[in-house]
Structure formats: structure tokens, C-alpha cells
């Protein structure tokens, strides 16, 4: 009777620690019945919004861009000059402001590219005739975990409206051990972190896969459990102890 209890104890111990032993590299686990954010609300955002810590390329032309003479092409500071491309770059600080020529600190955070360009054209119209603004965010990127142990990629968002479909494609697709029906999109905001659940295993997931990614989003594909030699090595001490106890118990019965 005592031996049965002992065996049950070892089995229960392995079961309780099984997640950590069998899948120790698993990340970003959500508890049971976790309340995911409503992805439909974020799908209303069809364009990228400028965020804190973004770096933007900024060009200002006069006369609606006639002859495309960039009036900001002269270097302002060494730190703002992109030596390789000869293009001025301006960071957006943690409060969402960027220090621009003539205007100084200007709030850009939360605006789409088109909204920022329109607002700046209005502001610069006080100083230039029919100003024409061009803005490009050059620092945007997302992190993709495609569902393979030890695999991850940082994907630059070269296009304004990159979707999870595109990011996963750039990362090489979902790994063979990845669960297409268990994908988390993690988005950090100043006041909270939102976690969205995406199911791309069926055609119904097309809409979810077309949400516009924002800078520093994390796409995490759950991976399925695969027992490997490394896992067997992790469990070996448990079975060694259990077999030793069983041998001692059997010897005790023989002595009696």
C-alpha cells in the first residue's frame, strides 16, 4: 500500500512539474480563461500611428514640392545627419514630441503619417509658401517567434500597413511545430499591455491576420510539445530514483 502511494507521489510530481520539464523554453503563457483584448477594436486602425521612440525621416519642400528643393537639406547637427543616405532623421521622444526645424518640439505621437504631414504643412505655411511635407518612419520593427524552439526574428516594418501575415511570411512562415490556431499578438501601450488572440488555422482568420502592426509588437506562435532526447534526460533522474526505491522495496519483501 505504501509503495502504491510512493509511485503515485512520483507520478503526481512529474505531472505538476511537467510543463516546465517537458517544455521549459515556452514563453508568454496565459492562464486558463485569460481575457484577450478585442481584436476588432484594433482592426479599426488601418494605418500606422507614430509612436514614442520612433525615428522619422522628415523632408520639407516649398511651392507644393515644385522642383522638389528640400529646404531642410542643410545639416542641423551631427547626430541628426544620416551620413550614409544624406537624409536628416529626427527621434520622437518618450512624450511623443520631435524637435523639428523652425517649429521646435512638435507633438506627433498618435498621428498617422498622413495626419502628421497635413498638420505640419499647416504649421509650416506660416514660414513657407505652400509647404509640402514628406515623412517616413524608419525605426519600426516587430519581433516574431514563429513556433520553433530557439527561433525568433526581428522584422523591420518597411511598409506603412504591414500585417501579421506579412510579418510571419518575412520570418519564414509558421514553423512545423507551431500552432496556427494559437497565435498571440502582444502590444505594449504607455498605460497597459494588450494581448490579442489570432487563429490563422482556418479561412475565418483572414480578418484577424490583416490587423495593422504597430512598432514593437510581438507575434508569438505557440509551439506543440515534442518529446526529445533532452526531455528524456530531464526526466531520467525521476525514474532513476523511482526504480531505486522499487528495488529496495522488493529486497525488503524478499528478506521478510
Secondary structure as a PSIPRED ss2 file (coil, helix, strand):
# PSIPRED VFORMAT (PSIPRED V4.0)

   1 X C   1.000  0.000  0.000
   2 X H   0.000  1.000  0.000
   3 X H   0.000  1.000  0.000
   4 X H   0.000  1.000  0.000
   5 X H   0.000  1.000  0.000
   6 X H   0.000  1.000  0.000
   7 X H   0.000  1.000  0.000
   8 X H   0.000  1.000  0.000
   9 X H   0.000  1.000  0.000
  10 X H   0.000  1.000  0.000
  11 X H   0.000  1.000  0.000
  12 X H   0.000  1.000  0.000
  13 X H   0.000  1.000  0.000
  14 X H   0.000  1.000  0.000
  15 X H   0.000  1.000  0.000
  16 X H   0.000  1.000  0.000
  17 X H   0.000  1.000  0.000
  18 X H   0.000  1.000  0.000
  19 X H   0.000  1.000  0.000
  20 X H   0.000  1.000  0.000
  21 X H   0.000  1.000  0.000
  22 X H   0.000  1.000  0.000
  23 X C   1.000  0.000  0.000
  24 X C   1.000  0.000  0.000
  25 X C   1.000  0.000  0.000
  26 X C   1.000  0.000  0.000
  27 X C   1.000  0.000  0.000
  28 X C   1.000  0.000  0.000
  29 X C   1.000  0.000  0.000
  30 X C   1.000  0.000  0.000
  31 X C   1.000  0.000  0.000
  32 X C   1.000  0.000  0.000
  33 X C   1.000  0.000  0.000
  34 X C   1.000  0.000  0.000
  35 X C   1.000  0.000  0.000
  36 X C   1.000  0.000  0.000
  37 X C   1.000  0.000  0.000
  38 X C   1.000  0.000  0.000
  39 X H   0.000  1.000  0.000
  40 X H   0.000  1.000  0.000
  41 X H   0.000  1.000  0.000
  42 X H   0.000  1.000  0.000
  43 X C   1.000  0.000  0.000
  44 X C   1.000  0.000  0.000
  45 X C   1.000  0.000  0.000
  46 X C   1.000  0.000  0.000
  47 X C   1.000  0.000  0.000
  48 X C   1.000  0.000  0.000
  49 X E   0.000  0.000  1.000
  50 X C   1.000  0.000  0.000
  51 X C   1.000  0.000  0.000
  52 X C   1.000  0.000  0.000
  53 X C   1.000  0.000  0.000
  54 X C   1.000  0.000  0.000
  55 X E   0.000  0.000  1.000
  56 X E   0.000  0.000  1.000
  57 X E   0.000  0.000  1.000
  58 X E   0.000  0.000  1.000
  59 X E   0.000  0.000  1.000
  60 X E   0.000  0.000  1.000
  61 X E   0.000  0.000  1.000
  62 X C   1.000  0.000  0.000
  63 X H   0.000  1.000  0.000
  64 X H   0.000  1.000  0.000
  65 X H   0.000  1.000  0.000
  66 X H   0.000  1.000  0.000
  67 X H   0.000  1.000  0.000
  68 X H   0.000  1.000  0.000
  69 X C   1.000  0.000  0.000
  70 X E   0.000  0.000  1.000
  71 X C   1.000  0.000  0.000
  72 X C   1.000  0.000  0.000
  73 X C   1.000  0.000  0.000
  74 X C   1.000  0.000  0.000
  75 X C   1.000  0.000  0.000
  76 X C   1.000  0.000  0.000
  77 X C   1.000  0.000  0.000
  78 X H   0.000  1.000  0.000
  79 X H   0.000  1.000  0.000
  80 X H   0.000  1.000  0.000
  81 X E   0.000  0.000  1.000
  82 X E   0.000  0.000  1.000
  83 X C   1.000  0.000  0.000
  84 X C   1.000  0.000  0.000
  85 X C   1.000  0.000  0.000
  86 X C   1.000  0.000  0.000
  87 X E   0.000  0.000  1.000
  88 X E   0.000  0.000  1.000
  89 X E   0.000  0.000  1.000
  90 X E   0.000  0.000  1.000
  91 X E   0.000  0.000  1.000
  92 X C   1.000  0.000  0.000
  93 X C   1.000  0.000  0.000
  94 X C   1.000  0.000  0.000
  95 X C   1.000  0.000  0.000
  96 X C   1.000  0.000  0.000
  97 X E   0.000  0.000  1.000
  98 X E   0.000  0.000  1.000
  99 X E   0.000  0.000  1.000
 100 X E   0.000  0.000  1.000
 101 X C   1.000  0.000  0.000
 102 X C   1.000  0.000  0.000
 103 X C   1.000  0.000  0.000
 104 X E   0.000  0.000  1.000
 105 X E   0.000  0.000  1.000
 106 X E   0.000  0.000  1.000
 107 X E   0.000  0.000  1.000
 108 X C   1.000  0.000  0.000
 109 X C   1.000  0.000  0.000
 110 X C   1.000  0.000  0.000
 111 X C   1.000  0.000  0.000
 112 X E   0.000  0.000  1.000
 113 X H   0.000  1.000  0.000
 114 X H   0.000  1.000  0.000
 115 X H   0.000  1.000  0.000
 116 X H   0.000  1.000  0.000
 117 X H   0.000  1.000  0.000
 118 X H   0.000  1.000  0.000
 119 X H   0.000  1.000  0.000
 120 X H   0.000  1.000  0.000
 121 X H   0.000  1.000  0.000
 122 X H   0.000  1.000  0.000
 123 X H   0.000  1.000  0.000
 124 X H   0.000  1.000  0.000
 125 X C   1.000  0.000  0.000
 126 X C   1.000  0.000  0.000
 127 X C   1.000  0.000  0.000
 128 X C   1.000  0.000  0.000
 129 X C   1.000  0.000  0.000
 130 X C   1.000  0.000  0.000
 131 X C   1.000  0.000  0.000
 132 X E   0.000  0.000  1.000
 133 X E   0.000  0.000  1.000
 134 X E   0.000  0.000  1.000
 135 X E   0.000  0.000  1.000
 136 X E   0.000  0.000  1.000
 137 X E   0.000  0.000  1.000
 138 X C   1.000  0.000  0.000
 139 X C   1.000  0.000  0.000
 140 X C   1.000  0.000  0.000
 141 X E   0.000  0.000  1.000
 142 X E   0.000  0.000  1.000
 143 X E   0.000  0.000  1.000
 144 X E   0.000  0.000  1.000
 145 X E   0.000  0.000  1.000
 146 X C   1.000  0.000  0.000
 147 X C   1.000  0.000  0.000
 148 X C   1.000  0.000  0.000
 149 X C   1.000  0.000  0.000
 150 X C   1.000  0.000  0.000
 151 X C   1.000  0.000  0.000
 152 X C   1.000  0.000  0.000
 153 X E   0.000  0.000  1.000
 154 X E   0.000  0.000  1.000
 155 X E   0.000  0.000  1.000
 156 X E   0.000  0.000  1.000
 157 X C   1.000  0.000  0.000
 158 X C   1.000  0.000  0.000
 159 X C   1.000  0.000  0.000
 160 X C   1.000  0.000  0.000
 161 X C   1.000  0.000  0.000
 162 X C   1.000  0.000  0.000
 163 X E   0.000  0.000  1.000
 164 X H   0.000  1.000  0.000
 165 X H   0.000  1.000  0.000
 166 X H   0.000  1.000  0.000
 167 X H   0.000  1.000  0.000
 168 X H   0.000  1.000  0.000
 169 X H   0.000  1.000  0.000
 170 X H   0.000  1.000  0.000
 171 X C   1.000  0.000  0.000
 172 X C   1.000  0.000  0.000
 173 X C   1.000  0.000  0.000
 174 X C   1.000  0.000  0.000
 175 X C   1.000  0.000  0.000
 176 X C   1.000  0.000  0.000
 177 X C   1.000  0.000  0.000
 178 X E   0.000  0.000  1.000
 179 X E   0.000  0.000  1.000
 180 X E   0.000  0.000  1.000
 181 X E   0.000  0.000  1.000
 182 X E   0.000  0.000  1.000
 183 X E   0.000  0.000  1.000
 184 X E   0.000  0.000  1.000
 185 X E   0.000  0.000  1.000
 186 X E   0.000  0.000  1.000
 187 X E   0.000  0.000  1.000
 188 X E   0.000  0.000  1.000
 189 X C   1.000  0.000  0.000
 190 X C   1.000  0.000  0.000
 191 X C   1.000  0.000  0.000
 192 X C   1.000  0.000  0.000
 193 X E   0.000  0.000  1.000
 194 X E   0.000  0.000  1.000
 195 X E   0.000  0.000  1.000
 196 X E   0.000  0.000  1.000
 197 X E   0.000  0.000  1.000
 198 X E   0.000  0.000  1.000
 199 X C   1.000  0.000  0.000
 200 X C   1.000  0.000  0.000
 201 X C   1.000  0.000  0.000
 202 X C   1.000  0.000  0.000
 203 X H   0.000  1.000  0.000
 204 X H   0.000  1.000  0.000
 205 X H   0.000  1.000  0.000
 206 X H   0.000  1.000  0.000
 207 X C   1.000  0.000  0.000
 208 X H   0.000  1.000  0.000
 209 X H   0.000  1.000  0.000
 210 X H   0.000  1.000  0.000
 211 X C   1.000  0.000  0.000
 212 X E   0.000  0.000  1.000
 213 X C   1.000  0.000  0.000
 214 X C   1.000  0.000  0.000
 215 X C   1.000  0.000  0.000
 216 X C   1.000  0.000  0.000
 217 X C   1.000  0.000  0.000
 218 X E   0.000  0.000  1.000
 219 X E   0.000  0.000  1.000
 220 X E   0.000  0.000  1.000
 221 X E   0.000  0.000  1.000
 222 X E   0.000  0.000  1.000
 223 X E   0.000  0.000  1.000
 224 X C   1.000  0.000  0.000
 225 X C   1.000  0.000  0.000
 226 X C   1.000  0.000  0.000
 227 X C   1.000  0.000  0.000
 228 X C   1.000  0.000  0.000
 229 X H   0.000  1.000  0.000
 230 X H   0.000  1.000  0.000
 231 X H   0.000  1.000  0.000
 232 X H   0.000  1.000  0.000
 233 X H   0.000  1.000  0.000
 234 X H   0.000  1.000  0.000
 235 X H   0.000  1.000  0.000
 236 X H   0.000  1.000  0.000
 237 X H   0.000  1.000  0.000
 238 X H   0.000  1.000  0.000
 239 X H   0.000  1.000  0.000
 240 X H   0.000  1.000  0.000
 241 X H   0.000  1.000  0.000
 242 X H   0.000  1.000  0.000
 243 X H   0.000  1.000  0.000
 244 X H   0.000  1.000  0.000
 245 X H   0.000  1.000  0.000
 246 X H   0.000  1.000  0.000
 247 X H   0.000  1.000  0.000
 248 X H   0.000  1.000  0.000
 249 X H   0.000  1.000  0.000
 250 X H   0.000  1.000  0.000
 251 X H   0.000  1.000  0.000
 252 X H   0.000  1.000  0.000
 253 X H   0.000  1.000  0.000
 254 X H   0.000  1.000  0.000
 255 X H   0.000  1.000  0.000
 256 X C   1.000  0.000  0.000
